[in-house]
Amino acid sequence: MPSLIDFRRRIRSVTNTQQITKAMKMVSAAKLRHAQDRALASRPYAEMMARVLSELAAAAGSTEDPGDLPLLQVREEKRIQLIVVTSDRGLAGAFNANLLRAAQRFMDDHPNADIRVESIGRKARDYFLKRHVPMTGEHVGIIEKPSYQDAVVIADQMIALYSKEETDAVYIIVNEFKNVMSPNLVIRRILPIAMPEGGGQINYICEQPPGELLRTLLPRYVQLSIYRAMLESVSAEHAARMTAMDAATQNAAEVAEHLTLNLNRARQGAITTELIEIVSGAAALS
């Protein structure tokens, strides 16, 4: 059995760990509110933009074929670009592991396609570099505080690849914020752009031809899609880390309680042994 000193050392170590996990939970809870507000605020804008694009596509269809636009052309998916959005740090439960497994399943489900990865976050970069997966780019240090400019850089790169027919489809895999307990893992195709159905219900008054407006807004829609994915990922990451650190804090408390009980038992056993030795010694002298 470990000595009393060993028990005290282990209890002190577990208690220090508990303080760290509790502090990390509080930090993630504070950051979650701000990140959640940004993610939720982006959803109505993205939905409205998709609706506007649908209406413009319907309006442009009366004078020209919107399918002639490069970002709307559908090709056989022989070359696929996969954008994987993870975090830069761990200690968030299965947040990154589930997403990376889903990315691996996606590649396994497309064995005949040439798949290249654009990683956002250190965890994705390390995972695919270790497995020698072809990568077109890596972005580390931008996911903690996403900016629209970072999303524009990535989106413009994807648009250039698709417009030059160097890739046939662009997918993004990300953890979207659902609730504090669990994220919503999503694999979404962002190129070619799938226009929402139901267009033509609103008669917009356009100063420019609808086709020209559509050509201008499509790249911005791709930029917004990537930016929104980054915002959603940050919110889901903080929620996952807060949940994981809360569970770790509770586990540390249980371990400390168990160790304290064993410490008391060992101390009582030591006291009993000393008493027996004293009584035995006194009996031997009498």
N, C-alpha and C positions, 0 to 999 in steps of 0.2 A: 504494500500500500504506500502511496506517496506520503512524504513527510508533511508536517504542518506548514513548513516554509514553502513547499511546492504548491500546496493548496492555496496559500495566501497569494503567491505569485500569479497563479492562474486566475484567481478571482480578480486581482488587480488588472491583469491583462484584458479579461473579458469586460470589466467595467469601463476601461478606457476605450475599448472598441465600441461599446454601447453608446458612449458619449459622442463618438465620431459619427456613428450611423444616425443618431438622433439629430445631430447638427446638419448632416447632409439631407435628411428628410425635411427639415425646416427651410433649408436653402432652396430645395427643389419646389417646395410648396409655395414659397414666395415668388420664384421665377415662373411657376406654372400659370399663375393668374394673368401675368402680362402676356406670356406666350399664347395662352388660350384666347385672350381677347383679340390678338392679332390674327390668329387662325380663323376664329369665328367671323371676324369682320371681313375676311377675304372671300368667304363662301358666297354671300349674296352678290358680290361684284362679279365673281366667276360665273355664277348662274345667269346673271343679267347679260354678260358679254356673250355667253353661249346662245342665249335667246336672240340677241341682236344679230349675231352671225347667221343664225338660222333664217331670220327674216330677210337679211341681205342676200343670202344664197337663193332664197325663193324669188326675191325681186330680180336678181341678176339672171335667173334662169329664163325669164321672159325675153331677154335680149341676147344673152350669150350663155355658153355652157360653163358653169362654175367648175366642172371637173377638169377643165383645161388648166386651172391654177396648179402649180407644182406641188403645193402642200396638201392638195386634195386628191391627187392621183394615187390610186391603189395599185400596188404591184405584188407579185408573188414574193412571199417573205423568205428569200434565200439568204439575205444578209440582214441581221437584226442588231440594232443598237439598244442595249439595256442600261438604263440609268438606275443605279442602286443608291438609295438614300439611307445612311445609317448615322450613328453618332460618332463623335470623336473619342468619347470616354465610355467606360464600362460601368459596372455597378448599377445596372438598370434591369436586373432580372433577365428574362428571356427576350428583351426588346430587340437586340441585334441578332441573337441566335435564330429566332423564328423567321426573321426577314431574310437572313442569308440562306437558311434552308429553303425558303420559298424561291429565292433566286436560283439556287442549285436545281430545284425541281423544274423550274421554267427551262433551264438549259437542257436538262435531261429529256424534257418533253419535246424539244426541238433538236433532235440529234443530227438532222441533215442540214441545219442552218448554220451559217457562219455568224456566231454571236460574239460581239465585242462589248465591253463594259466601260461605262463612264461612272466612276465612283465618287460619291459625295460623302465625306466622313472617313475618319481614319480606320474604323473597323472594317468597312467594305474594302478599302484599299489593301489592308493587310491580308484579308481573307483571300482575295483574288490573286494578289502577288504571290502568296504562298503556294497557290495551286496553279500558277503559271497560266492564268486565263488572259487572253489578249485584252488589253485595255487601251482606250483612246485618250484617257485623261483621268486625273485624280484631283480632288479638291478637298484639302484638309484645312481645318481652321475657320471655315466659313459657316458651318451649320449651327454653331452656338448662337451667333447673332446674324441671321440671314438678312441679306440686303437684296433689293431688287436688281441692282447692278450685277451682282454675282449670278443671279438667275438669267439675266440678259446674255451674259458671256456664254453660259452653258447652252442656252436656247439657240443663240446664233450659230454656235458650232453644230448643233444637231440639225438646224435648218439648212446649213450649208452642205452637210453630208447628204441630207435627203434630196435637196435640190439638184445636186450633182450626180444623183443616183449611185452614190457610194454605199448607201444602205437602203433597204426596202421598207423598214418599219422601225419606229422608235418606241420603246416601252419604258415605263417608269414604275419602279416598285418602292413602296413607301408605307410606313406606319402612319395612318391618319388618326387624329385624336377622336376617340369615341366617348370614353369616360375615363375616370381616374383609375378604374380597376383594370381595364384592358383596352389596348389599341385596336384599330381596324386595319388589318393588312390588306393592301390594295395593289393590284397589278393593272395598270391602265395604259392603253395605247394613246400616245399623244401625236404621233405622225404615222400614216396620214391622218389628218384631222377628220373625225367622223362628225358630220353636221347633225345636230339634233333634229328630230322630226317635228312636224307641226308648224313649219314656217309658212309665211304668207297670211297670217291672221291679223297682223298689224301693218297698216299702210304708213310706212315711214316717208317723210318728205326729205329727200337727199339732195344736197347741193351738188354733189359729185355723182357720177354713175355708180350704181350699186356694186358693179363688178370691181371698179377701182377702189371703192371703200373696203370691199371684201379682201382684196389683195393687200391692203395696208393693215387691216386688223388681224389677219391670220397669224403673222409672226408675233404680234403682241399677245395673241391668245396662247401661243406656245410658251412665251416668256412667263405669262401669268400662271400657266399650269405648273411650270417648274417652281416658280416662286411660292405658290400656294402649297406645293408638296413639301418644300423646305419648312414652311411655317407649321404645317401639320405635324411634321416629324419632330420638331423641337417641342411642341406641346405634348405629343405622345411620349417623348423621351423623359421629360420632367415628371409626367404622371407615373410612368413606369418606375423611375428612380425613387420617387416618393413612396410608392407602394413597396418596392423592394427594401428600402431602408427602414420602413416601418416594420416589416416582417423581420428584418435582421435585428432591430432593436428589441423586439419581443423575444426573439430566440436568445439573444444575449442575456436578457433578464432571466429567462428560464435556466440557462446554463449557469449563471451566477448563483441562482437560488439552489440549484442542485449541488454545486461545488461548496456552497456555504453549509449545506446539510451534511455533506461528507466531511467537511472540516470539523464541524461540531462533534460528529461521531468519532473522528480520529482523536480529537482533543479529549473527549470523555474516555476513550479507550486508554489513552496515555495516562490520564489521571488515575483511572482504575488500576492500571498496572503499577503505578508508583505507590498507591495505597497498599496494594497486595505485598509489594516488596518491603514497605515499611513495617507492615504487620508481621510479615514472615521474619524480618530481621529482629523485631522486638521479641517475638516468640522464641527465636533461637537463643537470645541472650538471657532469657528468664530460666 
